[in-house]
Amino acid sequence: MDFVNFPLLGAAGLVFASVLAGLFSVRIGFSFLLVFLLAGIVAGEDGLGGYRFNDYKLSFWVGNVALAIILLDGGLRTSFTTFRTGLRPASVLASMGVAVCASITAVAGVVFVGLNWGTALLLGAIVGSTDAAAVFSLLSRSGVVLNERVAATLEIESGVNDPMAVYLTLTLIALLASNTWAGADFAESARLFVQQFGWGSLMGWSSGFGMAALLRRVASRDANGGVLALLIGAGGLCVFAATGLLDGSGFLAIYLYGLILSNRASKAVQSTLGAMDGYAWLAQAGMFLLLGLLVTPSTMAGSVGSGLAVALTLIFIARPVAVWLCLWPFRFTARETWFISWVGLRGAVPVVLAIFPLMAGTAQATLLFNIAFMVVLVSLLTQGTTIALVARRLGVALPDPADEAHMRAVFRDFSLNPRTPVGDICSFYNLPIPAQTHMPLGDWMAAELHRPPVVGDVVAYGSATFVVRELKGDAITQVGLGLHA
């Protein structure tokens, strides 16, 4: 039985040591996911374990399944209210934002790596999207609560931008293989784009409604939370695979499946979230450990400098430019925009996408894989370890209700009834009288914001600062007031 026990002992011991190290590392702000990645490297060919692993097909399969489970878990935890709040800006970031980010990163690939433009664009596509595993995990473990607009935008963007990155990667690999950039190829690419997103959306929405109806019938008497989680997970993977067979985006389909399911059968889904969280963490652990095993540091020595240059260009130039361009029409504050720019986390997705060129035999595929890994490493080391710090410095984190000093700093000293006419408030506090004198304060604030309000939104007016303290749906139910000289 040694052929069973030795591999099992090695795998289980590696996961146990990684999780234990991760729990301690979180206390100092070190990324949990980075621990899994480094554990895989240590166990690999150049590490203490000395295990040689180069099965790209297995890594690709595991990576896709793991990402599907992580996206399903993210969809199950997203409410329709949150989805509506962040859908429009996140959709622009997930489409145009990925394209802009990939294009700017391609310039770095030409300048710092010496790639031709076609291969440089492929590199940009591989590293152009944020990673759902990294974003969902690190936002939940950062110890800060973000305002709903920022949190929703980041989570939805990471949940729906993988299809765009996959589409761009496959299209560019095909164009490089055919060695032609003729108009016919672009027409076919446009057809594939519609097909990917069309099938992904149709399969996700329809299967979500169907599974919700099924859950409402079986949840109350026939199954508990653990069994329902297994049912939901198996159903989601069926949706993911079936959509892929139709040449649609399985990533988009399974995220929408989870979103519809959680909002149409919320009571049943609520009992499964504990088990689904365990599945998601198992998927993340397995994926990052396997990707770490796949990396051979000795072969990366020659590309460390160029990879670092690409990573820094992506983090400090490409991502901020893409975010500012995409969010400008949506009236995000400068602080919110800078924070969203910073949380452009790269995780397993670029490494999984970098396997595509290796499997397709694309020229310089090994170099692209090494640079993609460098980008992930730098992103997790810089962005992944500073989320909480940056959120507090930029003022996008909501206060802990138990922290009275921080509560007063954010929500100010006085609480006002949002149904009071704004003219009466301004007259009482000797503020300029607005034209909409009889408009309720809450409605006036919403009009001044020019966007759906969220808790923490601020309207500066004369010598006063009005803050949204509470919301019910889209209606402001409590307003904070601060006065200054």
NUTIKOL-617745 format. One record per residue: x, y, z of N, C-alpha, C, O in turn; residue in three letters. Coordinates in steps of 0.1 Angstrom, whole numbers, plus 5000, padded with zeros to 4 digits. Each point is the difference from the previous one (the first is absolute). Layout:
<sites>
XYZXYZXYZXYZALA...
</sites>
This chain:
<sites>
500849885000499250125000500850135000499550115001MET501949874998500850125000499750094989500250125001ASP499449834988499750084988498850105003499850104993PHE499449865017498950095004500550095011499750125000VAL500949825010500350085012501150114999499850115005ASN501249864987501150104998499550124993500250125005PHE499149874983499550124994498950075008500050135001PRO499249805006499050065009500650075011499650125003LEU501449825004500750075011500750134995499950105006LEU500749894982500750124994499050114997500250125004GLY498749854989499050104996499350065013499950125001ALA499749795008499350055012500950095008499650105006ALA501649854996501050085008500350134994500150105007GLY500049914980500350124993498850105002500250125003LEU498649834996498850095002499950045015499850125002VAL500449795007500050035014501050115004499750105006PHE501549884989501150105003499750134994500350115006ALA499149894982499750134993498950075007500150135002SER498949805002498950075007500450055014499750125003VAL501149815004500550045013500950124998499950105008LEU501049904982500850124998499250124995500350115004ALA498749864988499150114996499350075011499850125000GLY499749805010499350055011500950105008499550105005LEU501749864997501050095007500450124991500150115005PHE500049874982500450114991499050114999500450114998SER498349855003498950104999500250115011499750124998VAL500849845014500250105011500950114996499950115006ARG501149874985500950104996499750064987500850074994ILE498049905001499650054987500549934988499950054989GLY500649835012500649924989498949934993499149945007PHE500850064980499049934993499949855002501049934999SER497850025005499849865002500349924987500749905001PHE498950164988500249934987501549994996500449904994LEU500350205010501450004997500749895008501049944995LEU498650035017500549895008499849874992501049924999VAL497850054996499849884992500949994988500649904997PHE499650214996500850014988501549975004500649924993LEU499950145017501449985004500249865006501049944998LEU497950005008500149865005500249914988500849905001ALA498550124988500149924988501450014994500649904996GLY500050225004501450024995501049935009500949934995ILE498950085018500949935009500049854999501049935001VAL497850014996499949864998500449964986500149884997ALA500150214994500349974986501449974997500849975009GLY499550034978501349954995501250075005501049935003GLU498950204999501150085005500050025015500850065006ASP498149885001499850035014500549885008500749914995GLY498950095018500449905010499449864996500649905002LEU498250104992499349884997500649934988500049884999GLY500650204991500649944989499049934990500549924992GLY498250115009499149924992499950074986499750124999TYR500549804991500050064986498649984995499449894999ARG499950224998498750004995499950094987500350125001PHE499249834988499950084988498749964992500050014988ASN499049945019498849964993499150124998499250045009ASP500950034980499350124997498549974998499250095004TYR500549804990498649974998499249985013498950055002LYS501849885008499349985013499950145007499050025006LEU502050064993500050135006498950094994499350075007SER500649924980498950084993498749955005499150085002PHE500749794999498749945004499650045014498950055003TRP502149935006499850045014499750155001499150045008VAL501750044985499850145001498650054996499450085006GLY500149864983498750044995498949955010499150085002ASN501049805003499049955009500050095013498950045005VAL502349995000500150085012499550144998499250055009ALA501150014980499450134997498550004999499350095004LEU500249804990498549994999499449995014499050075003ALA501649865006499449995014500150135007499150045007ILE502050034991500250135007499050104995499550085008ILE500349924979499050094994498649975005499250095002LEU500549784999498749965005499850055014498950065003LEU502149925006499950055013499850155001499250055008ASP501550034983499950144999498650044996499450105005GLY500049834985498750034995498949985011499150075001GLY501149825007499149975011500050105011499050015007LEU502050074994500150105010499750144996500250105007ARG499449914980499750134995498550034999499349924994THR500250185013498550034999499750084988500950064994SER497849945002499650084988500250155003500450074990PHE499449975022500250145003501550044998500350104993THR500649825011501450024998500349994985500850084995THR498649824999500349984985499650134992500750044991PHE498150015013499550124993500950125002500350084991ARG500249935021500950115004501350004992500450114995THR500249785003501349994994500049954985501049994994GLY497849975001500049944987500550084989500949964992LEU498750165006500450094989501550035000500649974990ARG499950085021501450035000500949874999501050004993PRO498549895013500849885000500049944986501049954995ALA497950074998499949944986501050084991500649934991SER499550205010500950074992501449965004500949994991VAL499450005022501449965004500349864994501149974996LEU497949945005500249864996500249994985500449894995ALA499250204997500149994985501150104995501149974997SER498550165003500950104994501250015009501150034996MET498749965018501150015009501149904997501250035001GLY498449844997500949894997500850034987501249984999VAL498150074991500650034987501050115001501149994995ALA498650125013500950115002501249965007501250034997VAL498649895014501149955008500949914992501250015001CYS498249904991500849914992500950084990501149974997ALA498350144997500750074990501250085006501150004994SER498750065017501150075006501149915005501250034999ILE498449855007500949905004500849954988501249965001THR498250034987500749964988501150094997501149954995ALA498850185007501150094998501249965008501150014996VAL498649965017501149965009500649874995501349985001ALA497949934993500649884995500950024988501049934999GLY498750174993500950044989501350065005501149974996VAL498750135013501150085005501049925009501250004998VAL498249935012500849945010500449854997501049955005PHE498149984988500349864997500549984986500749904997VAL499050194994500549994986499149914992500549944990GLY498250055013499149924993499550074987500050125000LEU499649814990499350064989498650045004499549965011ASN499850134981498850055005498949905002499250005009TRP500749894983499049905001500249925013499149985008GLY502149984995500349935012499950095013499549955010THR500850184988499950095011498550025004499650015011ALA499550004978498650015003499549875007499150015008LEU501449884988499649875007500450015015499249965008LEU502050094994500450015014499050105008499749975011LEU500050144983499050095006498749945003499450025010GLY500149894980498749935002500149905012499149995008ALA502049954993500249905011500050065013499449945010ILE501250184992500050065013499150115002500050085010VAL499049944980499250125000498850005009499550115003GLY500149785003498849995008500349985015501049945003SER498250125005500249975015499549865003499349944992THR501150015019499749865003499049985011500150065011ASP498849874986499049985010500449945013499650045010ALA501349854989500549945012500750105009499850005012ALA501150084982500750105008499150115006500150035012ALA499050024980499250115004499049955011499950075010VAL499449824987499049965010500749965013499550045011PHE501649894988500749965012500650125008499850015012SER500950074982500850115007499050115004500350065011LEU498749974982499050105005499349955013499850075009LEU499949804991499349955012500949995012499650005011SER501749984986501049985011500750135004501050005008ARG498750114985500850125002499750075013500850085005SER498049885002499750065012499350144999499750065010GLY500049984978499350134998498749974992499949914993VAL499150185010498750004993500050114990500050125005VAL499949864983500050104989498650054998499049935003LEU500950194992498650054997499549914988500849954992ASN497950045007499449914991500450024986500149904992GLU500050235004500350034986501449944996500149944989ARG500950085019501349954998500149855000500549944991VAL498950005020500149865002499249934988500649904995ALA498350155002499249934989500750014987500149904992ALA500550215005500750024987501249914999500249934990THR500650065021501149915000499649854999500649934992LEU498450035015499649865000499449964987500349894995GLU498850195000499449974987501050004989500049924991ILE500950185009501050014989500849875000500249944989GLU500350015023500849885000499249884996500649904995SER498150105008499249894997499749994985499749894995GLY500250224997499649994986501150044990499750004988VAL501550035017501050044990500849894995500850024990ASN499149865016500849894994499649964986500949974992ASP497850035005499649974986500750094989500449964990PRO499850175014500650094990501549964999500550014989MET500249965022501449964999500249874993500949994992ALA498249925010500049874993499850024985500749954992VAL498350135005499750034986501250074993500449954989TYR500250155017501150074994501249904998500750004990LEU499649925020501149915000499849904989501049984992THR497949965007499849904989500050064986500549944991LEU498950185008500050074987501550034995500349984989THR500550075021501350044996500949874997500950014991LEU498949885016500749884997499749954986500849964993ILE497950055004499549964986500650094989500549954990ALA499650185013500650094990501549984999500550014988LEU500149965023501549984999500249864993501049994992LEU498249915010500249874993499850014985500749944993ALA498350145003499750024986500950104993500150004988SER500650075021501050104994499350104991500750054990ASN498149985013499350104991499150085009499449955010THR500450184986499150095008499050064990499650115001TRP499949804990499150044990498650035006499749965011ALA499650124981498650045005499149885003499250005009GLY501049894983499249885002500149945014499149965006ALA502250054999500349945013499350095011499449945010ASP500650194988499350085010498549995000499350015010PHE500149964978498649974999499749885008499049995007ALA501849904991499849885008500150025015499349955008GLU501750144995500250035014498850075006499649975012SER499850124980498850075005498849905002499350015010ALA500649894981499049905002500249925012499149975008ARG502249994995500349925012499750085013499649955010LEU500650184989499850095012498550005003499649985012PHE499550034978498650005003499649865005499149995008VAL501549914986499649865004500449975014499349955008GLN501950104996500549975014499150075010499549935009GLN500250204989499250075010498549964999499350005010PHE500349984977498649964999499649875006499150005008GLY501749894989499749885007500250005015499349945007TRP501850134997500350015014498850075008499649955010GLY499950164984498950075007498749915000499449995010SER500349954978498849924999500049885009499049975007LEU502149964993500149885009500050035014499449935008MET501350184996500150045014498650045005499649955011GLY499750134982498750055005499049895000499349985010TRP500649944979498949905000500349895010499149955007SER502150004994500349905010499850055014499749925009SER500650204994499850065013498650005004499649965011GLY499550084980498549995003499649865002499149975009PHE501449944982499549865001500549935013499249945007GLY502050094997500549945013499350065012499849935010MET499950204989499350075011498649935002499649985012ALA499749994977498749935002500249875006499149955008ALA501949974988500349875005500350015015499549925008LEU501350174996500450025014498850035009499949945011LEU499250144984498850035008499249885003499250005010ARG500949904981499149885002500749905009499349935008ARG502050064992500749895007500750055013500349925009VAL499950214993500850055011499349985014500749965009ALA498150064992499350005013500049865007500149995012SER499749914980499749865006501049904996500249905007ARG500450114981500849894995501550015002500749904997ASP499850225006501550015001500450115010499250105002ALA502049885003500550115009501050084992500249984988ASN500550125020500950094993501249944993500350044989GLY500349855017501149944994499649934987500850014990GLY498149925010499649934988499650104989500349984988VAL499050135016499650104990501250074994500050034988LEU501149995020501250064995500649914989500550054990ALA499549825013500549904990499150014987500649994989LEU498150025013499150004988500350134992500150004988LEU500050115019500350134994501350004992500150044989ILE500949905018501450004994500049914988500650044989GLY498849845012500049914988499250064988500349994989ALA498550085015499350074990500750114993500050014988GLY500850065020500850114994501049954991500350064989GLY500449835015501049954991499449944987500750014989LEU498149945012499349954988499850124991500249994987CYS499350125018499850124992501250054994500150044988VAL501049975020501350044995500549924988500450054990PHE499549815012500549914989499150014988500450004988ALA498250005014499150014989500250124991499950004988ALA500350125020500250124992501350004992500050054989THR501049895017501249984993499949924987500650034990GLY498649865011499749924988499350084989500149964988LEU499150145016499450084990500850124996499650094993LEU501749915011500950114996499650135007500350104994ASP499149895017499650125008501050015011500949925002GLY498950195006500950035011499449935013499050045006SER501749854998499549935012500250085012499349995010GLY501850104990500250085012498850105002499650015012PHE500050054978498950095001498749935004499250045008LEU500649844986498849925003499949965014498950015006ALA502249945000499949955014499950115010499449995010ILE501150134987499950115009498550055000499450035010TYR500049984978498650044999499149905006499050035006LEU501349844992499349895006499950025016499049985006TYR502250045000500050025014499350135005499350005010GLY500850114982499350125003498549985000499350045009LEU500149904980498649984999499549915011499050025007ILE501849874996499649905010499950075014499149975007LEU501950114996500050055014498950105002499650025011SER499950044979499050105001498649954998499050065004ASN500949834989498749934998499649905010498949965002ARG502249985004499749905010501050035012500749915005ALA499250215000500950055010500049925013501149985006SER497749974999500049935012500749874999500849965009LYS499149974980500749874998501550024999500849935005ALA499550174987501450034997500850045013501149975002VAL498250115007500650045012500649895008501150015006GLN498249884995500449885008501249934994500749925006SER499750114981501149934993501350085000501049954996THR498950185008501250094998501249955008501150024995LEU498749925017501249955007500749894992501250014999GLY498049904996500649894992500650054987501149964996ALA498250144998500650064987501350075003500950004991MET499250075020501250075004501249895001501150034996ASP498649865010501049895001500449954986501249984998GLY497850004993500349964986500950104993501049974994TYR498750165008500750114994501550005005500950024992ALA499249975021501450005005500849884996501250014997TRP498249875002500649884995500550024986501149974996LEU498050104996500350024986501250104999500949984992ALA499150135016501150095000501349945004501050014994GLN498949915017501349935005500549914989501250004997ALA498049914998500549914990500550074988501149964994GLY498250145001500550074988501350075002500949994992MET499350095019501250075002501249915003501150024996PHE498649875011501149905003500449944987501249984998LEU497949984993500349944988500850094991500949964993LEU498650175006500750104992501450025005501050034992LEU499249975021501350025006500949884996501250024997GLY498349865003500849884996500450024985501149954996LEU498150114997500250014985501250094997500649994990LEU499750105019501050104998501449955004500249935010VAL500850094981501449975002500850135001500350054990THR500049995022500750135002501350014992500350114996PRO500449785003501350014993499950044985500950064995SER497949914999499850044986499550144999499950054989THR499950025022499450135000501050115002499750124998MET501649845005501050105004500250114989500150125003ALA499849844984500350094989498850094998500250104993GLY498649885012498950084998499550075012498950065000SER501949945011499550075012499950154998499050065004VAL502150004990500050144998498950054991499350105003GLY500549834985499050044991498649985006499150084998SER500849815009498749975006499650105011498850045001GLY502250005006499750115010499650134994499150075005LEU501649964984499650134993498649994994499350105001ALA500349784994498649994995499050015011499050064999VAL501449875013499150015011499850145005498850045003ALA502250034999499950145005499350094990499250095004LEU501049894983499250074990498549985001499250094999THR500549785003498649965001499450065013498950064999LEU501849935012499450055013499950155000499050065005ILE502150014991500150155002499650084988499850125002PHE500049824986499750084989498749944993499050074999ILE501149814997498949944992498749995007498950054995ALA501149905017498849985008499450145004498850024998ARG502050075007499450145003499450074988498950055001PRO501849944988499550074988498749934996499050074996VAL500949805004498849934996498850035009498950034996ALA501449985017498950025010499550154999498850025000VAL502150074999499650144999499250024987499050085000TRP501449874989499250014988498649945001499150064995LEU500949825011498749925000499050065010498850004998CYS501750055014499250055010499650145000499150055007LEU501550034984499850144999498550034998499550105006TRP499749834985498650044999499149965012498950055000PRO501649885009499249955011500150085013499549965010PHE501350154990500150095011500549945013499550035011ARG501449884988500749955011500950125006500550084992PHE499749925021500950105005501549964996500249894997THR500750215004501449974997500549905009500849914996ALA498950095017500549905010499549864996500849915001ARG497950084995499549874997500749954987500349884999GLU499950214991500649964988501549955002500449904994THR500350175015501449965003500049875007500949914997TRP498150065012500049875007499749894990500749905000PHE498350124991499749894991501249984990500249894996ILE500550225001501249984992501049915007500749924994SER499550105019501049925008499649865001500849915000TRP497950065002499549865002499849934986498949944998VAL502150074994499949934987500849875002501049984992GLY498649945017500849885004500149904989499049964993LEU502249995005500249894991500349875008500850015009ARG498649884987500249885008500249884990500850004992GLY498349905010500249884992499650014985500549934992ALA498650175005499550014986501250024990500049934990VAL500950175013501050014990500949884998500449974989PRO499949965022500849874999499249904992500649934992VAL498150055011499249914992499950044985500249914991VAL499650225007500050044986501349984993500149984988LEU501050035019501449994994500249854996501049984993ALA498249935012500149864996499549984986500449914992ILE498650185003499549994987501150004989500049914992PHE500950195008501050004990500949885001500549954990PRO499850005022500849885001499449884994500749924993LEU498050075009499349884994499850024985500049904992MET500050235003499850024986501350004992500050014988ALA501149995019501350004994500450144994500750014991GLY498850095016500250144995501550045003500649965010THR500050114981501450045001500150095013499250085003ALA501949895004500450075013499049985011499850085009GLN499549804990499049985010500549985014499450055010ALA501849894992500749995013500350145006499850025012THR500750074979500350135005498750075005500050075010LEU498949924982498750065004499649945014499450075008LEU500749804994499649945013500950055011499450045011PHE501949974987500850065011499750145003500050045012ASN499750044978499750145003498650015007499850085009ILE499249844987498750005006500249965015499350065008ALA501549844995500249975014500750115008499650025011PHE501350054983500650115006499050115003500050065011MET499149974980498950105002499249965012499650085008VAL500049794993499149955011500850025013499450045010VAL501849924990500850015013500150145004499850035012LEU500650064979500150155004498750055005499950085009VAL499049894984498650055003499649955014499550085008SER500749794996499749955013500950065011499550025011LEU501750014985500950055010499850155003500150055012LEU499550034978499850145002498550035003499750055010THR499449934980498650035001499349915011499350055008GLN501049824991499349915009500350025015499249965008GLY502050094995500350025015499750145005500250035012THR499350064979499750145005498650054998499750115001THR499449794996498650044998499450085011499550114999ILE500649845014499550065011500650145003499350105002ALA502049914996500750125003499650114990499750115004LEU500249854983499650104990498650045001499650124998VAL499549795006498650035002499850105011499250104999ALA501649895012499950095011500650144996499450105003ARG501749894990500750134997499150084990500050125000ARG499349814991499250074990498650035005499250074993LEU500449885019498750035006498949934993498850055001GLY501449834993498949934994499549895009499049924996VAL501650065016499649895009498950065010500250115005ALA498849824997499050045009500449965014500749905002LEU498950185008500549985014499449885007498849964996PRO501949985013499449905009499050075010500450105006ASP498449854995499050075008500550015015499550095007PRO501449824997500450015014501150115002500350035011ALA500250024978501150105001499350144999499850054989ASP499950005022499250135001500750124993499450084993GLU501949925010500850124994500049994985499850104993ALA500449785001500049994986498650024994499950064989HIS499149895018498650024996499750154999499450054990MET501050035020499850144999500850074990499650104994ARG501649855003500850064990499449984986500150094991ALA499349805007499449974987498650054998499750074990VAL499549915020498650044999499650135007498950045000PHE502150035005499950135007499249995013499649905004ARG500250225001499550015014498549995002499549965010ASP499750094980498650015001499349914991500549974989PHE498349985015499149924991498850074997499350065009SER500349944978498850084995499049904994500449904995LEU498450155005498949924994500050044985499950114997ASN500249794994500150034986498750054994500050044989PRO498949955018498750054995499850145003499150064995ARG501850015013499950145003500350084987501049974993THR498250135004500350084988501450065001500550055010PRO500349954979501450055000500050145003501050055006VAL498050034990500050145003500050035015500750105004GLY498549825003500050025015501349975006500450075009ASP500349834986501349965006501050114997500750055009ILE499350004979501050104996499750145008500950075004CYS497849964998499750125007500449995015500550105005SER499349785001500349995014501650005002500450065010PHE500349894981501550005002500750114992501250004998TYR498050104997500650114994500849974987501150054998ASN498349864994500749954988499350074988498850045001LEU501849974987499450054989498749924997500049885000PRO498950194996498749944998500049954985500150084991ILE499749785007500049954987498750034993499050045006PRO501049954980498850034993498949905003498850045000ALA501549835003499049905003499650015015500349905008GLN499250214997499850035014499149895007500349965011THR498749994982499049915007500449854997499249925005HIS501950064988500349864998500649935013500750075007MET498849814996500649935011501549995000500649984989PRO500150035022501450005001500649884992501050014993LEU498449875010500649884994499950004985500949964993GLY497950095001499950014986500950104994500649984989ASP499650135018500950114996501549944999500750034990TRP499749905020501349945000500249904988501050014993MET498049915005500149914988500150074987500849964991ALA498550155008500150084988501450074998500550004989ALA500050045022501350075000501149904997501050034994GLU498949845010501049904997500149964986501049954995LEU497850064997500049964986500349854998500449964989HIS499349965021500249864999499249935011499750075010ARG500049804990499449935011500850025012501249965000PRO498250085011500850025013500449875006499349904999PRO501850105009500449895008500450065014500350125001VAL499749795009500450055013501550054999500949944995VAL499350185011501350075000500150104990501050085000GLY498049944990500150104990499950145007499350025010ASP501450084984500150135007499650114990500349994988VAL498950105017499750124992500550125008499450035011VAL501550044984500550135006499250114995499850024988ALA499750065022499150124996500350115010499749995012TYR500850124983500350115008501049965011501149944997GLY498650095016500949975011499649865006500449975011SER498849964982499549875006500449884991500250024988ALA499849875018500249874993498949915003499849965012THR499449994978498949915003500549864996500749984989PHE499149925019500549864997498849905001499150015009VAL500949904982499049895000500449905011501049944999VAL498150065011500349915012499349864998500649905004ARG498250104991499249884998499250004987499650114996GLU500249774999499249994988499049885001500349915007LEU498550114987499149894999499749994985499250084995LYS501349824998499949994986500850124994501250015003GLY498250074989500750124994499650135008500550104996ASP498749885014499650125008500950035012500349915007ALA500150214994500850045012499150015012499050085000ILE501349855011499250005012500650075012499350035010THR502050014989500650085010501250074994500849954992GLN499350185013501050094994500950055012499550045010VAL501849964988500950065010500450144995500050034988GLY500250065022500450144997501250045008500149985012LEU500950084981501150065006500250144996499750034988GLY500650065021500250144998501450045002500749955009LEU499850144982501450055002500050154996499150054994HIS501950015011500150154998500250034986500150124997ALA
</sites>
